[in-house]
Amino acid sequence: MWEWKELKEEIRRLARRIEELESLADRVARLEEEVMTGITDNPELHAYFAGKIGSEVRVDTASATLQGVVLTVAEDAVELRESGGDLLIIPFSRITSVQ
């Protein structure tokens, strides 16, 4: 009887471990896709810009500081309209800071 209980507990433990490993495999696959495509998932940045639609923001990248009104937010980029009317699409992967 005792061996049966130990066996059942071991099966439960192994089932939990399998779920953890499957979750890890999914995460690795998503990260590999981000690296291959250059499209990065950044829910915090997406939420920030979604809350700023219609407002002016400043976006810093490694090569420039850009300023404009947030028009729309995609999964991996933001679209701004500069004061001169130019439209900018800035990939999240290029953004170093925002204000």
FISE-649574 format. One record per residue: residue number from 1; chain; x, y, z of N, C-alpha, C in turn. Coordinates in steps of 0.001 Angstrom, whole numbers, plus 524288, in hexadecimal, padded with zeros to 5 digits. Layout:
<kekes>
[keke NUM "A" [X Y Z] [X Y Z] [X Y Z]]
...
</kekes>
This chain:
<kekes>
[keke 1 "A" [8033A 7FB53 80000] [80000 80000 80000] [80361 804E6 80000]]
[keke 2 "A" [8076E 804F7 80323] [80AD0 80998 80378] [80D8A 80AA5 7FE44]]
[keke 3 "A" [80F40 8069B 7FBA0] [811D7 80745 7F69C] [80E28 809AE 7F28F]]
[keke 4 "A" [8092B 80846 7F2BD] [80556 80A73 7EF1B] [804CE 81054 7EFD9]]
[keke 5 "A" [80499 81225 7F4C9] [8043A 817C0 7F5E4] [80917 81A98 7F3F6]]
[keke 6 "A" [80D93 81852 7F4DB] [81275 81AB1 7F2FE] [81287 81AF9 7ED06]]
[keke 7 "A" [810AC 816F3 7EA8C] [81085 816D8 7E4D5] [80CCF 81B04 7E2B6]]
[keke 8 "A" [80840 81B91 7E519] [80480 81F8A 7E362] [806D3 82505 7E410]]
[keke 9 "A" [80971 825F9 7E860] [80BD5 82B18 7E950] [81038 82C25 7E566]]
[keke 10 "A" [81333 8282B 7E426] [81761 828C2 7E048] [81511 829FA 7DAE4]]
[keke 11 "A" [810C7 82785 7D994] [80E28 82895 7D493] [80C42 82E41 7D46E]]
[keke 12 "A" [809F6 83020 7D8B1] [80831 8359B 7D8F4] [80CCC 8395B 7D861]]
[keke 13 "A" [81117 83822 7DB0F] [815B8 83B74 7DAC8] [817D8 83BA7 7D53A]]
[keke 14 "A" [81812 83736 7D2A8] [81A00 836FC 7CD4B] [81652 839CE 7C986]]
[keke 15 "A" [8113A 83970 7CA61] [80D75 83C35 7C715] [80E30 84220 7C790]]
[keke 16 "A" [80F12 84407 7CC50] [81010 849A3 7CD1E] [81518 84B40 7CA56]]
[keke 17 "A" [8190A 847F6 7CAAA] [81E0E 84927 7C828] [81D7A 8495A 7C233]]
[keke 18 "A" [81A64 845D1 7C008] [81967 845CC 7BA63] [816BD 84AE0 7B8C7]]
[keke 19 "A" [812DD 84CAA 7BBCD] [81038 851A0 7BAA6] [8141C 85628 7BAC2]]
[keke 20 "A" [8179C 85632 7BE8E] [81B93 85A56 7BEE7] [81F25 85A44 7BA24]]
[keke 21 "A" [820D0 855A4 7B885] [8244A 8552B 7B406] [82195 856B9 7AEF5]]
[keke 22 "A" [81C9E 85557 7AE59] [819B3 856ED 7A9B3] [81927 85CDC 7A987]]
[keke 23 "A" [8182C 85F3B 7ADFC] [817C6 864EA 7AE4A] [81CF3 8676C 7ACD6]]
[keke 24 "A" [82133 8653C 7AEAA] [82664 8673B 7AD6E] [82784 866AD 7A797]]
[keke 25 "A" [825FF 86257 7A54D] [826D2 8618A 79FB1] [823C6 8659C 79C8A]]
[keke 26 "A" [81EFD 866DD 79E25] [81BE9 86AE9 79B80] [81E99 87037 79BEC]]
[keke 27 "A" [820A3 87161 7A073] [8234D 87664 7A145] [82831 876CE 79DD9]]
[keke 28 "A" [82B37 872A9 79D98] [82FEC 8729E 79A54] [82E6B 87365 79497]]
[keke 29 "A" [82A3E 870DA 792E2] [8287F 87174 78D73] [826F6 87716 78C51]]
[keke 30 "A" [82439 879AA 78FFE] [822BF 87F2D 78F3B] [82799 882AA 78EFC]]
[keke 31 "A" [82B5B 881AA 79267] [83024 884CB 7925C] [83347 883FA 78D5C]]
[keke 32 "A" [8338B 87F2A 78B7E] [8363F 87E22 78693] [833A4 88106 78212]]
[keke 33 "A" [82E78 88125 78209] [82BA2 883F2 77DF0] [82CCB 889CE 77E3C]]
[keke 34 "A" [82CF0 88BF4 782F3] [82E3A 8917D 78397] [833AE 892AB 78179]]
[keke 35 "A" [83766 88F43 7829D] [83CBE 8901D 780C9] [83CFC 88FBD 77AD5]]
[keke 36 "A" [83A5E 88BF0 7788F] [83A8B 88B34 772E4] [837C3 88F92 76FF4]]
[keke 37 "A" [83358 8917A 77202] [83043 8956A 76F38] [831BA 89AFC 770B9]]
[keke 38 "A" [83407 89B9D 7754C] [8351D 8A0DC 7773E] [8305C 8A36D 779AA]]
[keke 39 "A" [82BFD 8A0A8 779D4] [8272E 8A2B0 77C2F] [82716 8A109 781DC]]
[keke 40 "A" [82770 8A4ED 7854A] [827A8 8A3BC 78AD7] [82268 8A4AF 78D70]]
[keke 41 "A" [820FD 8A146 790E9] [81C36 8A1C7 793F4] [81D6D 8A527 798B7]]
[keke 42 "A" [81AC7 8A98B 7992E] [81BB5 8AD07 79D98] [81672 8AF20 79F70]]
[keke 43 "A" [8139E 8AC16 7A296] [80E5C 8ADB9 7A434] [80E4B 8B2CB 7A752]]
[keke 44 "A" [8126E 8B3CC 7AA51] [81294 8B89E 7AD67] [812F0 8BD67 7A9E2]]
[keke 45 "A" [8164E 8BD20 7A5FB] [816E9 8C17A 7A253] [811EB 8C22A 79F18]]
[keke 46 "A" [80F92 8BDE1 79D7A] [80AAA 8BE1A 79A95] [80677 8C0CB 79DE6]]
[keke 47 "A" [805FD 8BF47 7A2C3] [8020C 8C19B 7A63C] [8031E 8C76A 7A712]]
[keke 48 "A" [80812 8C8D2 7A7A2] [80977 8CE51 7A869] [807A0 8D192 7A3BB]]
[keke 49 "A" [8090F 8CFE3 79EFF] [80795 8D2DF 79A5A] [801AF 8D2C1 7996D]]
[keke 50 "A" [7FF28 8CE65 79A96] [7F977 8CE1C 799F2] [7F6CE 8D22D 79D68]]
[keke 51 "A" [7F8F2 8D31B 7A202] [7F6CF 8D713 7A57A] [7F820 8DC9E 7A3D1]]
[keke 52 "A" [7FBAB 8DD35 7A01F] [7FD64 8E25E 79E53] [7FB4F 8E3C3 798E2]]
[keke 53 "A" [7F7D7 8E098 796AB] [7F5B8 8E1CF 7917D] [7F33A 8E73C 791A8]]
[keke 54 "A" [7F4D2 8EA7B 78DEF] [7F2EF 8EFD9 78DB4] [7F644 8F3AE 790C3]]
[keke 55 "A" [7FA03 8F1B7 793AC] [7FD77 8F509 796CB] [802E1 8F54C 7945D]]
[keke 56 "A" [805A9 8F96A 795B1] [80AFD 8FA04 793B9] [80EC6 8F72C 79755]]
[keke 57 "A" [8128D 8F47B 794F8] [8168B 8F1A6 797EB] [81BE1 8F2B0 7957D]]
[keke 58 "A" [81FE6 8F1AD 7988F] [8253F 8F1D7 7969A] [82766 8EC4F 796E3]]
[keke 59 "A" [829AB 8EA91 7929C] [82BC7 8E547 7923C] [83193 8E5AB 790FB]]
[keke 60 "A" [834BC 8E32D 7942F] [83A5B 8E2FD 79335] [83BC9 8DDB2 790EE]]
[keke 61 "A" [83F18 8DDE0 78CE0] [8416F 8D92A 78AB9] [84754 8D9DC 78B23]]
[keke 62 "A" [84A41 8D600 78987] [84FF3 8D669 789C7] [85200 8DABB 78637]]
[keke 63 "A" [84F1F 8DBFA 7821C] [85118 8DFBF 77E47] [84E3F 8E4FA 77E26]]
[keke 64 "A" [849A9 8E566 780B4] [846B4 8EA4C 78053] [842D8 8EAD8 784CF]]
[keke 65 "A" [84142 8EFB9 785A5] [83CF1 8F0E2 78928] [8387F 8F2D5 785C0]]
[keke 66 "A" [833F8 8F054 7863D] [82F7C 8F185 782EE] [82AFB 8F353 78655]]
[keke 67 "A" [827E0 8F6EF 7843E] [8237A 8F8EC 7873E] [81EC3 8F951 783A8]]
[keke 68 "A" [81A39 8F7C6 785B3] [81583 8F815 78292] [810D1 8F61D 78584]]
[keke 69 "A" [80C56 8F663 782EE] [80763 8F491 78523] [806B7 8EED2 783C8]]
[keke 70 "A" [80550 8EBBF 787A3] [80472 8E624 786CD] [7FF5F 8E575 783B9]]
[keke 71 "A" [7FFCF 8E301 77F21] [7FB38 8E204 77BDE] [7F8FE 8DC98 77CCF]]
[keke 72 "A" [7FC78 8D8BB 77CBF] [7FABD 8D359 77D74] [7FF37 8D011 77FA7]]
[keke 73 "A" [7FDC1 8CBAF 781E1] [8019C 8C821 78426] [800BA 8C2B5 781E5]]
[keke 74 "A" [804DC 8C074 77FC6] [804A2 8BB17 77DCF] [806F8 8B776 781F0]]
[keke 75 "A" [8072C 8B28E 780B0] [80956 8AEB6 78459] [80F14 8AFC0 78579]]
[keke 76 "A" [811D8 8B1E4 781A2] [81780 8B275 78224] [8198B 8B7DE 780B7]]
[keke 77 "A" [81609 8BBB7 7800E] [817B9 8C0EA 77E65] [813A5 8C502 77FD6]]
[keke 78 "A" [8155D 8C9E3 77F91] [811D5 8CE4C 78085] [8122A 8D1FC 77BDA]]
[keke 79 "A" [80DD5 8D473 77A84] [80DBE 8D842 7764E] [80CE4 8DDAB 778A8]]
[keke 80 "A" [81057 8E14D 7773E] [81003 8E6B1 7791C] [80F62 8EA60 77477]]
[keke 81 "A" [80CDA 8EEDC 77578] [80CC0 8F319 771A5] [80FDC 8F794 773EF]]
[keke 82 "A" [81416 8F907 77138] [8174E 8FD65 772FC] [8146B 9028A 77201]]
[keke 83 "A" [81649 906B4 7746D] [813B5 90BCD 773EA] [8138C 90DA9 76E3C]]
[keke 84 "A" [8174B 90C2A 76B0C] [81761 90D94 76585] [813D7 90A3C 76225]]
[keke 85 "A" [81155 90657 76470] [80DBD 902F7 7618A] [80FFC 8FDC1 75FED]]
[keke 86 "A" [81522 8FD0F 76081] [81782 8F80D 75F0D] [81587 8F3B7 762A5]]
[keke 87 "A" [814C8 8EF23 7604B] [81338 8EA89 76348] [81800 8E722 76451]]
[keke 88 "A" [8186D 8E555 7691A] [81CC4 8E1F4 76AA4] [81AA6 8DCD5 76CB5]]
[keke 89 "A" [81D00 8D89D 76B27] [81BD6 8D37F 76D72] [820D3 8D1C1 77026]]
[keke 90 "A" [82077 8D119 77542] [82513 8CFDA 7785D] [8246F 8CA6C 77AC3]]
[keke 91 "A" [827AA 8C6B8 77932] [8276D 8C173 77B88] [828DD 8C1AC 78157]]
[keke 92 "A" [8261F 8BEB9 78476] [8275B 8BE8F 78A10] [82CFD 8BCF3 78B0A]]
[keke 93 "A" [82F14 8B9A6 787A3] [83470 8B7B8 78864] [8387E 8BC10 787EF]]
[keke 94 "A" [8370B 8C083 785A5] [83AAA 8C4E6 78505] [83A2A 8C901 7894C]]
[keke 95 "A" [8361B 8C8AD 78C74] [8350A 8CCB2 79067] [83878 8CBBA 79534]]
[keke 96 "A" [83B27 8CFDA 796DF] [83E59 8CF80 79B9D] [83BB3 8D217 7A047]]
[keke 97 "A" [8387D 8D62A 79F4F] [83571 8D895 7A38C] [83104 8DBCD 7A13B]]
[keke 98 "A" [82D0F 8DCDA 7A473] [828A2 8E009 7A2D8] [8272C 8E3CB 7A731]]
[keke 99 "A" [824EC 8E83B 7A5A3] [822D4 8EC07 7A962] [81DE2 8EE3F 7A73B]]
</kekes>
